[in-house]
Amino acid sequence: MSLTHFDSQGQAHMVDVSGKPATAREAVAEGCVIMAPETLKLVRDGAAKGDVLGVARLAGIMGAKRTSDLIPLCHPLPVTKVALDLVPDDNLPGIRVTATVRTSGQTGVEMEALTAVSTACLTVYDMLKAAEKAMRIESIRLLRKSGGKSGDYEAK
């Protein structure tokens, strides 16, 4: 298997997608912020003290839109949808973050979905670190993607 971001001499380059047809593409990624039950209670009770999940949702959207500024060889893409779900989960305990990103273009949006999740998780951490510094960001991964030459993918 060859790595598409390197030429035959091993030099990094941006993949040429100019010959690819524009197709509908979607990627869904997930991650979570693990925290103490007391910290999760702050999030649940937080409407009066601050909307942690709302701010993190906006940060995730912004992260998806700025992916090519952060990941050196990513193409700037016209994303057509970025949606984030941030769900408190007592079983973690913590916040489950899921991002869905869509575009119609010549390359996929996996990195945008992963960046959206990462940015949202980091924002949750930032907003709650005064209450708990031991939180962990875990399990960031691509759940599924559709469209493009490589076809569909679904995590097992």
N, C-alpha and C positions, 0 to 999 in steps of 0.2 A: 504494500500500500504506500502511495506517495502522499506527502503533505503538500497541499495546494499553495501554501503561503511561502514556499521556497522554490527558487529556480534550480536548474540542473547543477549549478555551482554552490548551492546551499545558501544563497543570498535571499534575504527576506524581500518580499514584494507583495503589492496588493494584487489580488487575483483579478484577471481581466474577465469581466462578465458581459462585455459589450455584445458578444455573439449569442447570448442566452435570451430566450423569449421572456417577456414579462408575464408572470403568472401570479395567481392569488397564493399567498403564503401566510401561514400562521404558526406561531410557536407559543407553547405554554410552559412556564417554569415555576418551580416552587422552592421554598426555603422556610426556615422557622427561626424564631428567637426564643430560646429557652430561658426561663426566669423563675424566680421563687413565686409561690402562690400569692404572697403578699404584694409583690410587684404587679402581677397580673390583676389583682384586685384593684390596684390604682388605675390600671387601664380601663377596667370595666366601670369603675366609678368616676372616670375622668371627665365626663361631659362638663361638669361644673368647674373642673380645674384645668382642662385643656384637652383638646381632641388629638391625642397621640396618633390614632389610626388614620384620621383624616389628613394630618400633615404628612405621615409616612406614605399614604396613597399618592398624594401630589408629588412627593419626592421621587417615588417610583416612576411615575409618568415622566417627570423631567429627566430621570436617569435614562429611560429608554430613548428619549429624543436626543440625548447627548452621547450615546454610545460611541459613535465614531470619533468623538473628541477624547475619549478615554482609552479605547482599545486601538492600538496603532494601525492595524491593517483592516479594520472594519470600514465598509463603504458607508457613506452617509445615505440614509434611506428615508423616503417619504412615508413614515408610518401612518397608517390610516386608522388604527385603533390601538389604544393602550388601556387596558383595564386591570385594576388590581383589587384582589379580595384579601382583606386582612381579618382573620377570624381568631378570636380568643379561644384557646383550647386548654381546658383544665387537665387533660390527660398528658400534656407535654410536661409541665405547664408552660404556656407561652402563647405566642402568636404565630399562626400559620399564614404564610404569604404566598399568594398565587398570582402570577402575571400572565396575561394573554396579550400578544402583540400581533397585529396584522399589517400587511402591506400588499401591494400589487407591484412586483418588481422583478429584477433579474437575479436577486440573491435573497437568502432567507433572513429571518428575524430572530434566530435563536439567541444571538448575543444580546439583542435588545431586550428580550424577555428575561434573560439571566441578569442583565444589568439592572432592570427594573426591580427584580426581587432583591438583589444585593443592596441597592440604594434604599429601598423601603426598609429592609432589615437593619441597615446601618442607622437609619433615621429613628427607628424604634429604640435602638440601643442608645443613641445620642439623647433622646428625649427622656429616657428612664434611668440614665446612668447615675443621676444624683441619688436615686433610691437603691440601685443595685449595680455594682460594677462587675459582678461575677456572671452576668448574663452571657449566653453563648449563641452565636449565629451558626446554624448547622444545616446540613442536608440540602444545600442549594444545588439544584439539578434541573435538567431539561426533562419535562414529562412527556411532551409530544411535539411533533412538528409535522406540517403538511405542505405540499407544494414543492416545485423544483425538480431537478434532474434526479436527485437521490431519493425522491419519493417520500412516503410517510414513515414516521418513526414514532414508537410508543415505548416508554420505559417499562421495564418489568418490575 
